Amino acid sequence: MDQPRFSLRQIRYFLAVAEARTISEAAGRLSISQGALTEALDELEKQMAVRLLVRRRAHGVSLTRNGRELIAHARALMAAAAELQAAAENRGGTLAGRVSIGCYMTLAPFVMPALIGAFRTHHPSVELDVFYGSGEEISQRLGEGHLDFGLVYDFNLSPATACDPLYQVRPRIVLPAEHSLATQAEIDLAIMARDPLVQFDVEPALSNTRRIFEVLGVPQKPGLSAPSIELVRSLVGHGFGYAVLLHHPPGDMSYEGKQLAVRDIAGLDLTYDVVLARSTYLRATRRSEELRRFCLSCFADDADSAKPEQAVGMKA
């Protein structure tokens, strides 16, 4: 088997520079001189016979196309090294080390608190790093090797992403409780759309909502927009229009105490999958495999382990 022509130290330096975006900042984080860091990077590029970084004195450091393509592999290599170290230190013992998961910000309040608590109970020696962000941010971090998993909607994900389905959600209308249509169990979107639509303007929510209107052939009447579900619900409660959302808190009330109604959309046979996504570039570790198994068990019909009650409850 061919021996690698680079060292883990060089890979660590490469990752530090890619994250810091300047040689001086990376050198400070690594506690080495800028000259030593530059020499190590030059040697890495020479041994790999590829340019990884573009270094401009006034503009810092940026990744080349080759650098962007290899960075996930570099992070996977460092993760594998950490896994080897952890296996040596904990041979025959309990599972330990770090594992990371990202969660789409609107899913997080419904799933993550109970999931984190239950996982820590089962694996107290494993450090669970959690990132919250948009679907685009999580997809990017998966591709770059920053995250082991992402809990997201199965929408516009990279082809280099593998997914395990967890559960499905159905879009519903949120409107003021005193609205004349609130007495109906199902609402015709064509009638509701005469009112302004209060839009949750974060992807993939924008695209999901657009698809719903396209499926039913109903034009939107644009109204106000907001970057959070809580603000969308408050705007609806104040009578600025209605909203179409996928997740809903247990109580039909806005933050300000305005009563809301949540109703099904008549004639809409459309659901969205929530999945546990992972990059196909990353090699699974013992810790990541356990987190994956645990997450799947939480949403399985026959799961008999400690389950996040909120997550499992959403399937009903």
N, C-alpha and C positions, 0 to 999 in steps of 0.2 A: 504494500500500500504506500502510495506517495506521501511523503511528509510535507506538511504545510510550510510555506516559506515565510510565514509571519508569526508573530507571537500574540498571545492574549493581551499583553500590555499594549501593543500597537492598536489592536482592535478597541480596547478600552479608551485609548487616546482619540481614536477616530470618532467614536460615539460621543465623547465629551465635547469635541469641537463641533460636531454636527448639531448638538443641542445648544451649546453656548453661542454659536454663530460668530465668535471672534477667538483668535488665538490667545489674546491676553486673558480673556475671561475664562477660557478652558484651562489655561495654564494655572491660573489662580485656584480653580476648583481642584485641580490635580496636585497642587503644591509642587510644581516643577517649573523650571525656567522656560520662557518662550522659545529659546534656542533649542533646548532639549526636545520640546514638543514638536517643533517644526522638523527637526532632524528625524524623529521617529515617524512622522507622517510621510516625509519624503521617502524614507526607506520602505514603508508599507506600500506606497504607490509603485515604487520600483520593483519590489518583489511580486506584487500582484499584476504588474504590467498594465495598469489601468489608472487613469486619473480619477480621483474620488472627489476632490475639492477644488473650488475656484477661490483663490485668495487675493483679495484686493485691499490695499492698504486703507483706503477711505471708506470701504463698504463692507468690511468684515469678510466672512467666509460663507460660501453657499455650496450646496451639493451639486455635482455634475449629474447628468442622467444616469451614469453608471453608479455614482454614489447613492442616488435615490433608490436604484434597483437593488443595491447590495446591503442597504442599511438594516432591513428587516432580518436578513441572514446574519448580519453582525450581531444584532441583539439576540437572535436565537442561539448563536454560538456562546455568547456570554451567559445566557440563561442555562444552557446545557452544562457549562463549566460550574455554575453555581449549584446546579442539581447534583453534579458529581461530588462537589464538596459537602453538600447537605447529606447525601447518601452515606459518605464516609463518616461524617460526624454523628449521624443518627441511625447507623446500621443496627437493625433489629429493634429500633425504638419507635417513638411516635412520629407522625408526619410533621415536618417543620419546614420553615422557609417562607418565601413570599410568592403570592400569586395575585394577578390583577384582573379586574373586570370593569368595563365601562357600562353605563346605563343611560339610555335616552332620558333626558330630564323629566319628561312628563310621565314616564313609566315609574321612575324612581320612588315617588312617595307611596305608590301602591305595592311595590315589591321589595325594595332594597332593605328597609329597616328590619323586617322579619327575616329576610334571607341572610343578612349579615349576622343577626343575633343567633340564628339556628346554626349557621356554619361555624361560628366561633365556639358554640357549645360543643359541637362534634370534634372540632380541630383547634383547640386553644393555642397550639404552638405554631399555627400557620398565620402569617401576617397577610391580611386581605387588603390590597390597595384598590380603592374605588375611585373612578373618574365619572363625573356627570357632565353631559354636554349634548349637543345636537347630534342627529344621526350622521351628518357629514363629518363631524369631528371624531366620532367614535370609529367610523369606517376608515378614516385616515390613520388614526392611531393603531388600529388593527393591522393595516397594511404596512406601517412603519415598525411594527413589532413592539410598540409601547404597551399594548394590552394583550392579555391571553384570551379574553373573551369580551364580547359586547352583547348586552341585552337590548335589542332594538327591534323595530319593525322590519320585516322582510321586504325592503323596498330600496331600490337603487344601490344595492350592495356590490362590491367589487366581484368580478368573476373568480378572483383568488380567495373567496370566502366560502367556508363550509358552514352550514346552519343546522341546528337541531330545533324543530318546532316545539314551542312550549304551550301556547294557548292562542285562541282567536278572540278578537273583539269585533263588535258590530257598531258602526257609527250611529249616533242618536242626536236628536235635536235638543238644544237647551234654550228655553224661552222663559220670559217672566211668568210667574204663576197666575197673574191676573189676565194674561193674554186670552183672547177669545178662543184660540185653538188649544189651549192647555187642558181643556176638558176631554179631548180626544186621546185614545190610547195610541193611535198611530196618526201621523200628520202627513198630508200630501205636501211634498217639498215644493211643488209648483205653486201652491197657495201660500206656503210659508215664505217663499222667495220674493213675495211682494214687499216684505220688510227688508231692511238693511241687514246684511250678513256681517256679524262681528267676527273677524278672522284671527285665528291663532297663526301668527306669521313666522313660524319656525319650521324648517324642513325636518321630516317629510310631511308635516301636517298640511302645509300649503298644497303640495302635490296630491295628497290623499283627498283633501276637500275638493279640489278641482276635478278629480276623477269621479267623485260621487255625483257632482252636478252633470258631468258629461254622460255618465251611465244613464241618468234619468232624463237627459235632454232638457235640463232646466237652466236658464241663464241666471247668473249671480247678480244681485244688486249690492255692490260693494258698500261697506260701511266702515266703521272704525276697525283698527287692528291693534293687536297687543302681543308682547313677547312671552306671555305666561298664561297658563290656563286659569289661574286665580283671577288675573285682571280681566280676561275674557268673560268669565262668569260674573264679575262685578259690573262690567259694562252692560251685560245682558240684564242683570238685576235692576239697573237704573233705567231700563227702557230704550237703550240705544239700538236694539235689534235682537237677533237670535244668533245662535252659534251651532256648529256641527262639530262634535267632539267624539273621540273614541273611548276615553277613560273619564270616569265620573266619581267624585267622592261619595261616601255613603249617604250624607245628608244633602237634601235639595235646598241649599242655602248658600248665598255668597258670603264673602268675608265680612261684608257690612251688615249681614243679617237680612238681606233681601231674599224673599222666597222665590225659588226657581222651580220649573217643571222640566223633567227629562222624558222625552217621548221617542218611540220608534219612528223610523221613516217608512211610510207606506210604500209597498212595491219594490223595496230595495233588497235584493239578495246579494249582499256584498259583505265580506268579512276581511279582516286584516290579520296576518299572522305575526305574533310576537315570537322571536327566535333567539336562541343563544348562538351567536356568530363567533367564528374563529378564523384566523388566517391559515391558509394551507401552507404558507411558507414556514410557519413556526413548528418546531418539533415539540410534541407534547411532553410535559414532565409529569412526574408522579403526582405533584401537587395540582397541576392543571387538570389532569385526568380525574382526580378526586373532586375538584370543584365542579367539573362538568357532570360527573355522575350525580353529585349532590343536587345540582340545579334541576337536572332531569327528574330526579326522584320527587322533588318538591311539586312538580306539576303532573306526575303520573297518577293515573286513577287508582293504582294499587300500592302507592307509596306507603310504607309502614315506618319510615324514619321520621324524626322530628321535622315538621314542615312549617314554612312560613304561612301562617293562617290566611293572611291577606291575599297572597299570591294564589294559593289553591282555591280560595273562595271566589276569585274572579271567574273561574271556569264555569260556575253554576249559571 
